[in-house]
Amino acid sequence: MKLFGRLAVVAVAALSVSGCVFDLSGDEPKAKVRAVDACPPRDEANWAKMQAVLETNKARDGFKVTESGLQYKVVQAGTGTRHPTWASIVQVHYRGSLADGTLFDENKASEPPAEFEAGGVIKGWQEALLMMREGDKWQLVIPSGLAYGCKGKGTKIKADQVLQFDIELLKIK
């Protein structure tokens, strides 16, 4: 042990005497790009339409709104007692559509359930899954800020789109 301590002191002293100094001050500063800066100009007409969808939906019977703006309705309460955590693997059936009803993704009840980590999906899903119990069926209306935001996703989900989902939480692993 004493030998190792002496070697470390000798090594540090040797670096000091040799003039070996790590100076990173000459490196070029890296440009900082914030997500807001990277967004394309907002389509104001579409934004207004999406805000109107959210406002109208708030008044629908049975819908609740969380602090983040997620809107949900419990269609069927499950019999499970546990809630998923961020790290839980969940099995679900779901249907995703745009505000106009256009279907963009679906996992049918006749197919094997989709399986993924609860913390590995869009923020709106994360928030909802953490509140759900096994067997729950919920309807979600997710503002763009809790989904794909100002950039959208693929060809079907445009920037600032409100997304609607029907989710059935089948199992928490």
C-alpha distance (Angstrom), angle and dihedral (degrees) to the residues before:
residue distance angle dihedral
M1 . . .
K2 3.80 . .
L3 3.80 90.9 .
F4 3.82 91.4 55.1
G5 3.81 91.7 50.5
R6 3.81 91.0 51.1
L7 3.80 92.0 48.7
A8 3.80 91.4 52.3
V9 3.81 92.0 50.9
V10 3.83 90.7 47.8
A11 3.82 91.4 49.1
V12 3.81 93.3 50.6
A13 3.79 91.2 46.1
A14 3.81 90.9 49.6
L15 3.80 91.6 52.7
S16 3.81 90.8 48.9
V17 3.82 93.0 49.9
S18 3.80 93.4 44.9
G19 3.78 90.9 56.0
C20 3.80 92.2 -121.7
V21 3.77 103.1 160.2
F22 3.76 127.0 165.2
D23 3.77 106.5 -136.6
L24 3.77 115.0 175.1
S25 3.78 95.2 168.7
G26 3.80 91.7 102.2
D27 3.81 92.5 60.3
E28 3.77 115.9 112.4
P29 3.80 112.2 -105.2
K30 3.77 111.7 -111.8
A31 3.77 117.3 -121.8
K32 3.77 112.3 -109.8
V33 3.78 112.9 -137.6
R34 3.75 116.2 -169.8
A35 3.79 119.4 -156.1
V36 3.81 89.8 -116.6
D37 3.80 91.1 56.4
A38 3.79 91.3 51.5
C39 3.80 94.1 55.4
P40 3.79 119.7 105.1
P41 3.82 117.7 -121.3
R42 3.79 109.2 -70.7
D43 3.79 118.9 -106.7
E44 3.81 95.4 -127.4
A45 3.81 94.4 -163.3
N46 3.81 91.9 53.7
W47 3.82 91.0 44.3
A48 3.82 91.1 53.4
K49 3.82 90.2 48.0
M50 3.82 91.9 51.6
Q51 3.81 91.8 47.9
A52 3.81 89.2 51.1
V53 3.83 90.2 52.0
L54 3.81 90.3 53.1
E55 3.82 93.1 47.2
T56 3.80 92.7 48.2
N57 3.79 92.7 47.0
K58 3.82 92.6 53.8
A59 3.80 88.6 67.4
R60 3.82 94.5 51.8
D61 3.78 114.9 113.7
G62 3.81 114.7 -91.2
F63 3.80 98.7 7.5
K64 3.79 119.6 132.7
V65 3.80 126.4 -165.0
T66 3.80 123.6 -144.3
E67 3.79 124.7 -146.9
S68 3.83 90.1 -99.2
G69 3.81 91.5 54.7
L70 3.81 98.5 -103.9
Q71 3.80 110.1 147.0
Y72 3.80 119.4 -152.1
K73 3.76 142.3 167.9
V74 3.80 125.2 -161.9
V75 3.80 103.3 -132.5
Q76 3.80 95.0 175.7
A77 3.79 127.1 5.7
G78 3.78 114.3 -134.1
T79 3.77 127.1 -135.8
G80 3.79 95.7 -127.7
T81 3.79 121.1 112.1
R82 3.82 100.7 -157.0
H83 3.80 129.8 81.4
P84 3.80 120.2 -150.6
T85 3.80 120.5 -109.9
W86 3.80 125.5 -144.0
A87 3.80 89.5 -92.4
S88 3.81 96.5 45.4
I89 3.78 118.9 115.6
V90 3.79 107.8 -133.0
Q91 3.79 133.5 -166.7
V92 3.80 116.1 -146.6
H93 3.76 145.4 165.8
Y94 3.79 112.9 -145.2
R95 3.77 146.6 166.6
G96 3.81 122.0 -154.0
S97 3.79 125.2 -162.7
L98 3.77 140.7 163.6
A99 3.81 122.3 -111.2
D100 3.82 90.1 -92.9
G101 3.83 90.7 55.8
T102 3.82 97.0 -103.0
L103 3.80 107.7 151.3
F104 3.82 113.2 -130.5
D105 3.81 102.8 166.2
E106 3.77 138.0 8.2
N107 3.78 143.0 172.6
K108 3.78 105.7 -162.7
A109 3.80 123.3 -143.4
S110 3.83 88.1 -120.4
E111 3.85 89.9 60.7
P112 3.80 128.2 72.0
P113 3.82 109.1 -85.2
A114 3.79 120.9 -95.5
E115 3.80 111.0 -107.8
F116 3.80 126.9 -158.9
E117 3.80 145.8 131.7
A118 3.80 111.9 -77.2
G119 3.81 91.3 -132.6
G120 3.80 93.3 51.8
V121 3.80 99.7 73.4
I122 3.81 135.5 73.8
K123 3.81 116.3 -58.8
G124 3.80 94.5 -106.9
W125 3.80 91.0 56.2
Q126 3.80 91.8 44.9
E127 3.78 92.0 53.9
A128 3.80 93.5 46.6
L129 3.81 95.8 44.7
L130 3.80 91.9 52.9
M131 3.82 89.3 56.9
M132 3.82 96.3 44.3
R133 3.80 129.5 89.2
E134 3.79 129.9 -149.6
G135 3.78 109.8 -73.4
D136 3.82 95.4 22.6
K137 3.81 118.7 138.1
W138 3.79 114.1 -160.0
Q139 3.77 138.4 175.1
L140 3.80 113.9 -140.8
V141 3.77 131.2 -164.5
I142 3.79 107.3 -167.0
P143 3.82 122.9 -164.5
S144 3.80 114.7 -135.3
G145 3.81 91.8 -108.2
L146 3.82 88.7 64.8
A147 3.81 92.6 43.4
Y148 3.82 128.4 35.3
G149 3.80 98.1 -33.7
C150 3.77 124.2 -164.4
K151 3.79 95.4 -11.7
G152 3.78 103.9 50.0
K153 3.80 122.7 -155.1
G154 3.78 127.4 -92.8
T155 3.78 120.9 -35.1
K156 3.81 100.0 -52.3
I157 3.82 102.2 50.0
K158 3.79 108.6 61.8
A159 3.80 127.5 -167.4
D160 3.81 116.3 -65.4
Q161 3.82 94.2 9.8
V162 3.79 121.4 162.3
L163 3.81 108.8 -135.5
Q164 3.79 127.5 -150.7
F165 3.80 123.7 -156.6
D166 3.76 137.6 -178.5
I167 3.82 106.6 -155.3
E168 3.77 131.3 -175.1
L169 3.81 113.7 -169.6
L170 3.80 103.1 -148.4
K171 3.77 103.5 172.7
I172 3.81 143.1 -2.0
K173 3.79 113.2 -148.8
